[in-house]
Structures are given as structure tokens and as C-alpha cells.
């Protein structure tokens, strides 16, 4: 036999249990990440002109759009917006934003280092399978060249500039150096020491090198992988000067 208790509010004990369960289900969210993204975007709407954010509000917007520990994908140094975004990101208040996880092809701008010095960024990932180097989305590149993605990947095995692999990217002379460590996720003392030494060496090299992009043509890697480009540039320069 099942006993039923009537409470002062007119519900039986079973009915009250069902009501409570229903209330719990209706308040739970199955799209927390989507909701969080929407809330962040809505927080900067007062500064928007349609889809355009007022440039003078970029620092304020970054402080609202980003949260501690977020993963941030930064473009390379050959994009104008990368320069603007990196210079803006270092201006955020470190008390409001810390411990960002950068996903980037290379530490190519001085602001990238400043982010770590200020504590705004804590971790950087590059040269791993999750990083793709590209000027456009792979599917878009395949459609423009009238190839499948698989055909594009196959072609990239012999045509280095078409590759989306960071290791091939390094062959073009666009990176200072790729480091090989025992584990990027769980580095040992030797790995940490190696990275520290190479970062210091890279900074020193950048400070004494030319501020232009000649390294992309003159580096040891570029001399091997960009032979045709170097030849074309040499002949154009010869015709121009003579």
C-alpha cells in the first residue's frame, strides 16, 4: 500500500516531487558553452556598429570577451590584424585577465612575449598536430583550386607552400627554429632548460637582425625551400637596377 500525504499548499508528496524534478530540468542548460559565448558577445553590443567594433573600444572588448584560462588563437605576423590584435591584447588590465592559453604558429611579435611577462598569458602551444598554418580555410582552398581536400593534402607533400603543417611552414624560413622535446604537455627539466635557452637566443637574434622580412628569403631554410623564389627576386632586382 502506498501512503499519500497532503501538504498545506494542496500538493501530494508525489506531486511535489514531480514538480521539483521538473523545475530542476527546466533550469539546467545543455548548451553552457553556447550560452557563455552569446553572453560575452552581448556584453560588447553597446560598442558595435552593426558587425563592426569601434577600434577605440578593442581593449575594453577584449577584457569582456576573454576570461581567465581561455584558449586564444592568434594569426601569424603576415596579417595586418595580427599586429593590431597583439598590440591591443598587451594593453588589457592583467588584474582582469590572466593565464591565457595561446595557440599560435610562432612567437613572431614582441607583444607575444610581453603577454607572458605581464601574466596575461601563461601557456603557448605550437608545432603540434592541432595547429594548422594557412592563409585560408582548407576547404575553401580546395574549392578555389577545384580539388578535394585529400588532393590538396597530397599536393602539399611536394609543394611546400601549400602545406598546412607547421613543420613545412618552418622550411619556408618563416620560423626561427622548431624544438624537439620529450613532451610538450609534461616537459621535464631538460625540456624547460632547452626552451628557455632557445627563447633567449631567438630574442637576441631578432634584436640584431634586420627589421624587415628578408629572413623569409635569406634564412638557411629558405635557401633550400625557396630556391625558385630567390632566383625570381634576383632577376627582378637585376632588371630593375640595370
BAFI-3210 file (N, C-alpha, C; in Angstrom, 3 decimals, decimal comma, padded with zeros to 6 digits):
// residues 242
n [1|2|3|4|5|6|7|8|9|10|11|12|13|14|15|16|17|18|19|20|21|22|23|24|25|26|27|28|29|30|31|32|33|34|35|36|37|38|39|40|41|42|43|44|45|46|47|48|49|50|51|52|53|54|55|56|57|58|59|60|61|62|63|64|65|66|67|68|69|70|71|72|73|74|75|76|77|78|79|80|81|82|83|84|85|86|87|88|89|90|91|92|93|94|95|96|97|98|99|100|101|102|103|104|105|106|107|108|109|110|111|112|113|114|115|116|117|118|119|120|121|122|123|124|125|126|127|128|129|130|131|132|133|134|135|136|137|138|139|140|141|142|143|144|145|146|147|148|149|150|151|152|153|154|155|156|157|158|159|160|161|162|163|164|165|166|167|168|169|170|171|172|173|174|175|176|177|178|179|180|181|182|183|184|185|186|187|188|189|190|191|192|193|194|195|196|197|198|199|200|201|202|203|204|205|206|207|208|209|210|211|212|213|214|215|216|217|218|219|220|221|222|223|224|225|226|227|228|229|230|231|232|233|234|235|236|237|238|239|240|241|242]
n.u [000,858|000,480|001,223|-000,103|000,640|-000,886|000,105|000,164|-000,061|-001,628|-000,618|000,105|002,576|003,867|003,233|004,535|007,195|007,432|007,013|009,242|011,312|010,783|011,156|013,894|014,898|014,127|015,643|018,232|020,997|021,797|023,574|025,870|028,359|027,683|025,800|027,422|029,146|027,305|026,497|028,874|029,336|027,094|027,734|029,409|027,903|026,930|029,014|029,146|028,803|026,636|028,055|030,558|033,170|034,017|037,231|038,566|037,546|038,573|040,321|038,786|036,784|038,144|038,726|036,230|035,335|037,189|038,187|039,774|042,212|041,274|041,514|043,342|043,552|045,981|046,802|049,414|052,454|052,134|049,735|047,713|045,807|046,788|048,900|047,538|045,802|047,582|049,009|046,933|046,056|048,070|047,522|045,458|044,091|046,081|045,078|042,502|042,519|044,061|046,448|046,053|045,797|047,761|047,476|049,404|051,328|053,958|056,235|056,248|056,064|056,996|055,115|053,924|055,647|055,561|053,019|053,355|055,194|053,665|051,851|049,453|049,232|049,829|050,460|051,701|051,097|052,518|053,642|052,394|050,070|047,572|047,759|047,253|048,664|047,786|046,544|043,990|040,897|041,075|039,119|038,057|040,271|040,552|038,217|038,581|040,820|039,755|039,916|039,787|039,864|041,565|043,130|044,397|045,941|047,638|049,019|050,377|052,461|054,536|054,615|055,614|054,702|051,950|051,298|049,733|051,013|052,901|055,580|056,379|055,928|058,013|060,117|060,047|061,393|060,129|060,038|061,942|063,115|062,399|061,696|062,566|061,217|060,839|058,242|055,602|053,355|053,951|056,636|060,069|062,816|065,016|063,822|062,558|064,771|066,024|064,105|064,045|066,673|066,654|064,634|065,743|067,962|066,641|065,403|067,639|068,713|066,674|066,818|069,252|069,028|067,866|065,065|063,225|061,520|063,381|064,490|062,836|063,605|066,344|067,152|068,580|066,837|065,072|066,753|066,979|064,327|063,114|064,238|063,456|061,925|063,869|065,533|063,870|063,447|066,061|066,569|064,606|065,471|067,914|067,110|065,697|067,653|069,379]
n.v [-001,186|002,225|005,240|008,528|011,897|014,947|018,223|021,588|023,293|022,104|020,084|016,661|014,473|012,983|014,487|016,854|016,041|015,456|018,008|019,406|018,002|018,569|021,340|021,427|020,267|022,128|024,324|023,544|023,754|022,712|023,709|025,168|026,277|027,524|029,335|030,875|032,017|033,571|035,357|036,718|037,998|039,628|041,383|043,300|044,622|047,337|048,813|048,255|048,794|047,710|044,881|045,709|046,543|049,335|050,631|051,987|050,820|048,323|047,246|047,357|045,650|043,217|042,620|041,950|039,931|037,874|035,387|034,274|031,806|031,119|029,712|031,133|031,820|033,051|034,903|034,708|036,705|037,909|039,070|041,900|042,368|040,840|042,261|044,497|043,258|041,957|044,102|045,341|043,456|043,356|045,571|045,155|044,969|043,341|042,527|041,919|040,014|036,979|034,270|033,227|030,844|030,508|029,713|029,384|029,891|030,715|032,525|035,461|038,167|040,981|041,643|039,270|038,058|039,931|039,507|037,242|038,150|039,985|038,347|037,931|035,965|032,453|029,976|028,475|026,988|025,410|023,943|021,393|018,739|019,872|022,454|024,422|025,825|028,405|030,465|030,610|028,888|025,333|023,855|025,893|026,594|024,246|024,259|026,573|025,892|023,823|021,197|018,238|018,048|015,998|015,727|018,171|017,954|015,912|017,122|019,019|017,615|017,721|020,335|022,683|025,323|024,994|023,434|022,662|022,085|022,732|022,085|022,034|024,667|025,814|025,191|027,101|029,241|030,856|030,594|030,793|028,554|025,068|023,214|020,155|018,264|016,135|015,942|018,033|018,587|017,634|018,632|017,905|018,785|019,175|019,763|022,208|023,802|023,794|025,110|027,602|028,543|028,651|030,514|032,842|033,042|033,420|035,896|037,559|037,196|038,321|040,981|041,866|041,393|042,327|044,547|044,064|041,753|040,064|037,737|035,695|035,004|034,859|033,135|030,027|027,849|028,896|029,215|026,680|025,727|027,737|028,197|028,784|031,119|032,833|033,021|034,277|036,750|037,725|038,060|039,933|042,095|042,557|043,377|045,643|047,336|047,644]
n.w [000,000|-000,797|000,743|000,872|001,337|002,156|001,648|003,101|000,907|-000,956|-002,624|-003,228|-001,740|-003,737|-006,020|-005,446|-005,538|-008,250|-009,363|-008,320|-009,575|-012,256|-012,274|-011,818|-014,161|-016,083|-015,456|-015,847|-018,125|-021,381|-023,075|-022,269|-023,094|-025,504|-024,555|-022,901|-024,768|-026,226|-024,232|-023,745|-026,213|-026,316|-024,316|-025,405|-027,220|-026,960|-028,007|-030,646|-034,167|-036,065|-037,496|-036,812|-034,628|-032,734|-033,142|-031,058|-028,837|-028,531|-026,557|-024,191|-025,042|-025,373|-022,732|-021,809|-023,523|-023,273|-020,897|-017,859|-018,459|-020,982|-024,298|-026,887|-030,222|-032,235|-035,158|-037,684|-038,251|-040,687|-041,126|-041,131|-039,160|-037,105|-036,035|-035,011|-033,137|-031,376|-030,291|-029,028|-027,184|-025,255|-023,828|-022,109|-018,766|-016,492|-014,066|-014,553|-016,539|-016,946|-017,425|-020,062|-022,711|-025,343|-028,759|-031,388|-034,365|-034,168|-032,007|-032,953|-032,713|-030,710|-028,796|-028,133|-026,324|-024,303|-023,278|-021,693|-019,844|-018,440|-017,283|-018,489|-020,376|-020,046|-021,103|-024,102|-027,243|-029,979|-033,075|-033,082|-033,790|-033,739|-034,660|-037,449|-040,339|-042,377|-045,088|-045,800|-045,090|-045,199|-046,641|-048,195|-049,748|-051,203|-052,757|-054,331|-055,854|-057,200|-056,274|-054,217|-050,611|-049,850|-052,160|-052,125|-049,804|-050,621|-052,721|-051,292|-050,222|-051,977|-052,835|-050,964|-049,978|-050,016|-047,917|-044,778|-042,498|-039,618|-039,528|-042,187|-042,707|-041,335|-043,011|-044,949|-044,047|-042,239|-039,533|-036,498|-035,264|-034,837|-031,980|-030,439|-028,025|-025,132|-024,144|-024,805|-023,319|-020,779|-019,827|-019,009|-016,805|-018,451|-020,910|-020,316|-019,760|-022,268|-023,886|-022,634|-023,114|-025,922|-026,446|-025,387|-027,071|-029,507|-029,110|-028,856|-031,402|-032,964|-032,197|-033,206|-035,866|-039,185|-039,395|-041,370|-043,649|-044,734|-043,804|-044,529|-047,002|-046,922|-044,899|-043,699|-044,050|-045,953|-048,147|-049,050|-049,483|-050,922|-053,418|-056,109|-055,767|-054,775|-056,993|-058,873|-057,601|-057,590|-060,323|-060,998|-059,459|-060,694|-063,281|-062,574|-061,508|-063,595]
ca.u [000,000|001,244|000,605|000,000|000,489|-001,320|000,758|-000,708|-000,196|-002,551|000,024|000,504|004,027|004,343|003,121|005,579|008,453|007,431|007,171|010,628|012,151|010,541|011,808|015,330|015,197|013,923|016,686|019,536|021,322|022,559|024,401|026,553|029,392|026,999|025,208|028,501|029,590|026,285|026,546|030,075|029,115|026,098|028,339|030,086|026,963|026,826|030,113|029,121|028,057|026,345|029,034|031,872|033,510|034,787|038,635|038,996|036,972|039,079|040,891|037,648|036,071|038,934|038,588|034,919|035,176|038,093|038,185|040,991|042,430|040,749|042,432|043,288|044,292|046,492|047,317|050,847|052,879|051,913|048,378|047,622|045,017|047,589|049,639|046,582|045,289|048,632|049,281|045,778|045,948|049,012|047,032|044,404|044,487|046,452|044,270|041,217|042,691|045,323|046,627|045,537|046,494|047,933|047,715|049,999|052,343|055,295|056,362|056,794|055,946|057,460|053,974|053,635|056,462|055,058|051,844|053,818|055,842|052,620|050,989|048,204|049,291|050,566|050,847|051,683|051,189|052,781|054,314|051,737|049,126|046,362|047,999|047,286|049,185|047,109|046,053|042,549|040,437|041,469|038,015|037,951|041,387|040,257|037,193|039,145|041,727|038,968|040,432|039,250|040,794|042,570|044,040|045,191|046,930|048,613|049,838|051,222|053,629|055,611|054,611|055,674|053,852|050,550|051,122|049,146|051,783|053,826|056,950|056,634|055,955|059,368|061,031|059,967|062,168|059,223|060,207|063,329|063,576|061,481|062,365|062,114|061,273|060,299|056,789|055,165|052,352|054,579|058,079|060,971|063,726|065,858|062,996|062,368|066,057|066,230|063,199|064,493|067,875|066,330|063,862|066,722|068,737|065,770|065,235|068,905|068,832|065,709|067,258|070,398|068,712|067,168|063,646|062,349|061,162|064,391|064,771|061,998|064,304|067,773|067,464|069,093|065,709|064,530|067,694|066,723|062,944|062,627|065,223|062,835|061,556|065,112|066,009|062,985|063,744|067,384|066,464|063,837|066,345|068,911|066,456|065,318|068,850|070,160]
ca.v [000,000|003,468|006,327|009,844|012,965|016,226|019,336|022,764|024,006|021,405|019,071|015,424|014,339|012,534|015,608|017,819|015,500|015,628|019,430|019,761|017,415|019,317|022,639|021,221|020,015|023,336|025,306|023,046|024,124|021,718|024,444|026,174|026,985|028,404|030,411|031,745|032,780|034,572|036,380|037,549|038,838|040,633|042,361|044,367|045,173|048,801|049,428|047,758|049,458|046,536|043,836|046,348|047,053|050,573|050,314|052,552|050,011|046,957|046,782|047,103|044,476|042,024|042,333|041,342|038,740|036,826|035,057|033,616|030,445|030,879|029,439|032,221|031,505|034,278|034,721|034,950|038,098|038,441|039,575|043,227|042,320|040,228|043,359|045,282|042,485|041,697|045,363|045,648|042,480|043,675|046,744|044,814|045,020|041,995|042,175|041,435|038,902|036,270|032,840|032,805|029,747|030,941|028,727|030,271|029,199|031,106|033,770|036,277|039,586|041,259|041,680|037,909|037,846|040,841|038,883|036,332|038,954|040,637|037,340|037,833|034,616|031,506|028,785|028,612|025,730|025,460|022,751|020,141|018,378|020,683|023,772|024,448|027,070|028,614|031,799|030,466|027,599|024,266|023,544|026,993|026,463|023,120|024,669|027,553|025,187|022,752|019,911|017,779|018,287|014,934|016,068|019,316|017,416|015,146|018,088|019,716|016,786|018,112|021,792|023,068|026,457|024,604|022,585|023,231|021,527|023,727|021,675|022,528|026,119|026,158|025,035|028,300|030,304|031,743|030,388|030,823|027,174|024,130|022,488|018,788|017,983|014,819|016,069|019,426|018,673|017,361|018,782|017,672|019,899|019,374|020,438|023,592|024,481|023,967|026,150|028,884|028,947|028,971|031,751|033,924|033,141|033,966|037,327|038,209|037,167|039,272|042,342|042,248|041,149|043,387|044,577|043,740|040,344|039,401|036,403|034,725|034,636|034,684|032,141|028,750|027,038|029,489|028,972|025,321|025,526|028,834|028,446|029,428|032,481|033,608|033,266|035,287|038,041|038,163|038,534|041,179|043,137|042,850|044,157|046,938|048,163|047,836]
ca.w [000,000|-000,895|001,501|000,246|002,323|001,590|002,336|003,214|-000,364|-001,808|-003,449|-002,569|-001,684|-005,051|-006,949|-005,112|-006,027|-009,701|-009,623|-008,040|-010,615|-013,484|-012,132|-011,962|-015,571|-016,876|-015,154|-016,300|-019,503|-022,137|-024,046|-021,444|-023,862|-026,446|-023,777|-022,446|-025,941|-026,519|-023,185|-023,939|-027,392|-025,958|-023,405|-026,167|-028,199|-026,928|-028,749|-032,013|-035,235|-036,886|-037,190|-036,648|-033,298|-032,768|-032,815|-029,773|-027,772|-028,651|-025,289|-023,307|-025,554|-025,069|-021,298|-021,597|-024,348|-022,828|-019,476|-017,385|-018,926|-022,325|-025,404|-027,860|-031,450|-032,836|-036,508|-037,856|-038,352|-042,025|-041,203|-040,517|-037,936|-036,047|-035,420|-034,237|-032,013|-030,390|-029,590|-028,185|-026,101|-024,178|-023,105|-021,147|-017,360|-016,009|-012,905|-015,062|-017,480|-016,717|-017,717|-021,359|-023,392|-026,729|-029,817|-032,387|-035,161|-033,724|-031,239|-034,043|-032,413|-029,340|-027,885|-027,678|-025,128|-023,273|-022,664|-020,641|-018,810|-017,655|-016,680|-019,238|-020,962|-019,211|-021,852|-025,555|-027,984|-031,406|-033,583|-032,753|-034,844|-033,688|-035,236|-038,902|-040,892|-043,645|-045,400|-045,881|-044,612|-046,119|-047,541|-049,153|-050,685|-052,096|-053,727|-055,258|-056,766|-057,821|-055,803|-052,948|-049,511|-049,923|-053,250|-051,672|-048,868|-051,396|-053,451|-050,311|-049,931|-052,899|-052,964|-049,552|-049,576|-049,911|-046,746|-043,569|-041,390|-039,086|-039,852|-043,540|-042,565|-040,899|-044,149|-045,784|-043,426|-041,525|-038,097|-036,043|-035,060|-034,204|-030,904|-030,207|-026,592|-024,792|-024,028|-024,714|-022,275|-019,478|-020,043|-017,889|-016,535|-019,642|-021,910|-019,880|-019,940|-023,712|-024,374|-022,088|-023,841|-027,308|-026,458|-025,180|-028,311|-030,547|-028,828|-029,207|-032,851|-033,519|-031,898|-034,028|-037,271|-039,900|-039,013|-042,496|-043,798|-045,571|-043,266|-045,233|-048,235|-046,689|-043,876|-044,195|-044,512|-047,174|-049,236|-049,549|-049,914|-051,756|-054,469|-057,263|-055,371|-054,675|-058,352|-059,472|-056,973|-058,045|-061,708|-060,986|-058,933|-061,720|-064,327|-062,014|-061,285|-064,827]
c.u [000,899|000,523|000,852|-000,254|000,091|-000,629|-000,142|-000,950|-001,069|-001,941|000,265|002,009|004,589|004,329|004,230|006,928|008,570|007,659|008,622|011,557|012,013|011,222|013,311|015,706|015,075|014,990|018,067|019,759|022,163|023,471|025,165|027,593|028,765|026,390|026,270|029,015|028,606|026,331|027,749|029,891|028,126|026,700|029,028|029,166|026,843|027,908|030,117|028,341|027,747|027,319|030,422|032,040|034,365|036,223|039,078|038,457|037,543|039,617|039,779|036,911|036,822|038,800|037,243|034,761|036,021|038,005|039,462|041,061|041,903|041,863|042,239|044,158|044,681|047,037|048,793|051,170|052,658|050,494|048,309|046,860|045,794|048,382|048,724|046,125|046,357|048,967|048,137|045,722|046,897|048,552|045,918|044,967|044,816|045,673|042,912|041,367|044,060|045,258|045,989|046,405|046,575|048,166|048,148|051,110|053,753|055,205|057,045|056,726|056,389|056,316|053,627|054,413|055,979|053,855|052,236|054,470|054,809|051,704|049,650|048,110|050,159|051,123|050,777|051,836|051,478|053,589|053,708|050,582|047,869|046,526|048,080|047,770|048,492|046,699|044,543|042,169|040,716|040,363|037,851|039,056|041,140|039,234|037,750|040,046|041,055|039,565|039,647|040,272|041,909|043,588|044,948|046,286|048,023|049,551|050,807|052,462|054,810|055,695|054,489|054,776|052,370|050,257|050,530|049,899|052,816|055,280|057,337|056,715|057,365|060,363|061,067|060,744|061,333|059,333|061,690|063,874|062,432|062,256|061,745|062,319|060,629|058,785|056,426|054,155|052,944|056,098|058,887|061,922|064,603|065,093|062,846|063,641|066,326|065,372|063,638|065,714|067,552|065,509|064,793|067,535|067,916|065,565|066,491|069,084|067,901|066,174|068,414|070,131|068,003|065,689|062,695|062,098|062,163|064,726|063,974|062,659|065,749|068,118|067,938|067,969|065,155|065,451|067,476|065,336|062,423|063,622|064,637|062,469|062,790|065,638|065,172|063,287|065,079|067,315|065,659|064,689|067,398|068,317|066,124|066,524|069,649|069,250]
c.v [001,243|004,564|007,643|010,907|014,250|017,346|020,563|023,483|023,235|020,350|017,814|015,356|013,894|013,684|016,632|017,348|015,682|017,089|019,849|019,236|018,185|020,682|022,520|021,037|021,276|024,380|024,846|023,412|023,038|022,401|025,544|026,964|027,953|029,592|031,406|032,607|033,890|035,699|037,304|038,499|039,952|041,723|043,507|045,015|046,695|049,501|049,045|048,685|048,380|045,436|044,381|046,886|048,302|050,290|050,819|051,763|048,601|046,430|046,459|045,838|043,190|041,629|041,691|040,013|037,570|036,635|034,298|032,164|030,143|030,521|030,513|031,856|032,812|033,987|035,073|036,409|038,690|038,959|040,913|043,187|041,697|041,294|044,169|044,536|042,250|042,962|045,749|044,725|042,797|044,876|046,408|044,849|043,605|041,562|041,603|040,182|038,266|034,862|032,386|031,695|030,115|029,739|029,516|029,536|029,523|032,335|034,754|037,775|039,834|041,273|040,292|037,602|038,717|040,249|037,967|037,101|039,613|039,634|037,201|036,451|033,732|030,341|029,064|027,230|026,031|024,232|021,483|019,952|019,233|022,069|023,652|025,820|027,291|030,069|031,783|029,078|026,529|023,946|024,633|026,914|025,330|023,519|025,625|026,884|024,009|021,384|019,481|018,102|017,241|015,216|017,229|018,859|016,655|016,077|018,797|018,913|017,160|019,620|022,383|024,241|026,115|023,808|023,358|022,766|022,531|023,366|022,098|024,044|026,583|026,083|026,272|029,472|031,263|031,616|030,455|029,403|026,348|023,329|021,109|018,460|016,631|014,847|017,536|019,610|018,494|017,439|018,466|018,860|020,207|020,108|021,924|024,395|024,769|025,097|027,523|029,410|029,391|030,251|032,954|034,143|033,771|035,464|038,095|038,277|038,194|040,711|042,799|042,078|042,349|043,366|044,245|042,228|039,563|038,000|035,318|034,248|034,248|033,615|030,839|027,870|027,561|029,254|027,590|025,215|026,599|029,209|029,187|030,882|033,380|033,963|034,346|036,666|038,594|038,727|039,816|042,342|043,546|043,720|045,559|047,889|048,425|048,122]
c.w [000,000|-000,152|000,803|001,295|001,616|002,356|002,319|001,897|-001,353|-002,703|-002,622|-002,573|-003,026|-006,059|-006,706|-005,628|-007,533|-010,074|-009,427|-009,130|-011,918|-013,432|-012,323|-013,430|-016,404|-016,605|-015,605|-017,761|-020,141|-023,155|-023,318|-022,228|-024,857|-025,724|-023,319|-023,588|-026,257|-025,498|-023,360|-025,119|-027,072|-025,070|-024,139|-027,196|-028,139|-027,739|-030,225|-032,933|-036,272|-036,507|-036,850|-035,228|-033,448|-032,328|-031,448|-028,580|-027,733|-027,326|-024,294|-023,731|-025,233|-023,602|-020,977|-022,332|-023,868|-021,319|-019,136|-017,884|-020,312|-023,316|-026,470|-029,054|-032,112|-034,227|-036,551|-038,081|-039,734|-042,209|-040,470|-039,206|-036,784|-035,300|-034,510|-032,991|-030,949|-029,602|-028,666|-026,976|-024,951|-023,356|-022,114|-019,735|-016,875|-014,767|-013,331|-015,919|-017,282|-017,315|-019,028|-021,942|-024,870|-027,641|-031,035|-033,120|-034,694|-032,824|-032,169|-033,786|-030,974|-028,329|-027,355|-026,393|-023,971|-022,553|-021,522|-019,504|-017,888|-016,954|-017,384|-019,895|-020,080|-020,008|-023,342|-026,185|-029,441|-031,781|-033,020|-033,729|-034,850|-034,291|-036,745|-039,356|-042,231|-043,813|-045,552|-045,387|-045,657|-047,124|-048,599|-050,201|-051,679|-053,156|-054,765|-056,292|-057,456|-057,539|-054,571|-051,868|-049,541|-051,019|-052,860|-050,717|-049,613|-052,148|-052,514|-049,938|-050,808|-053,109|-051,558|-049,178|-049,441|-048,642|-045,570|-042,317|-040,918|-039,390|-041,266|-043,546|-042,188|-042,046|-045,037|-045,185|-042,611|-040,008|-037,737|-035,914|-034,481|-033,162|-030,732|-028,728|-026,321|-024,694|-023,875|-023,592|-020,879|-019,630|-018,791|-017,750|-017,744|-020,742|-021,575|-020,090|-021,418|-024,251|-023,898|-022,854|-025,265|-027,416|-026,293|-026,454|-029,429|-030,359|-029,215|-030,718|-033,492|-033,318|-032,784|-035,521|-037,884|-039,535|-040,167|-042,557|-044,637|-045,086|-043,984|-046,528|-047,957|-045,656|-044,510|-044,743|-045,826|-048,367|-049,862|-050,181|-050,861|-052,844|-055,652|-056,952|-055,301|-056,062|-059,031|-058,910|-057,446|-059,463|-061,813|-060,487|-059,962|-062,829|-063,838|-061,913|-062,544|-066,003]
res [x|x|x|x|x|x|x|x|x|x|x|x|x|x|x|x|x|x|x|x|x|x|x|x|x|x|x|x|x|x|x|x|x|x|x|x|x|x|x|x|x|x|x|x|x|x|x|x|x|x|x|x|x|x|x|x|x|x|x|x|x|x|x|x|x|x|x|x|x|x|x|x|x|x|x|x|x|x|x|x|x|x|x|x|x|x|x|x|x|x|x|x|x|x|x|x|x|x|x|x|x|x|x|x|x|x|x|x|x|x|x|x|x|x|x|x|x|x|x|x|x|x|x|x|x|x|x|x|x|x|x|x|x|x|x|x|x|x|x|x|x|x|x|x|x|x|x|x|x|x|x|x|x|x|x|x|x|x|x|x|x|x|x|x|x|x|x|x|x|x|x|x|x|x|x|x|x|x|x|x|x|x|x|x|x|x|x|x|x|x|x|x|x|x|x|x|x|x|x|x|x|x|x|x|x|x|x|x|x|x|x|x|x|x|x|x|x|x|x|x|x|x|x|x|x|x|x|x|x|x|x|x|x|x|x|x|x|x|x|x|x|x]
***
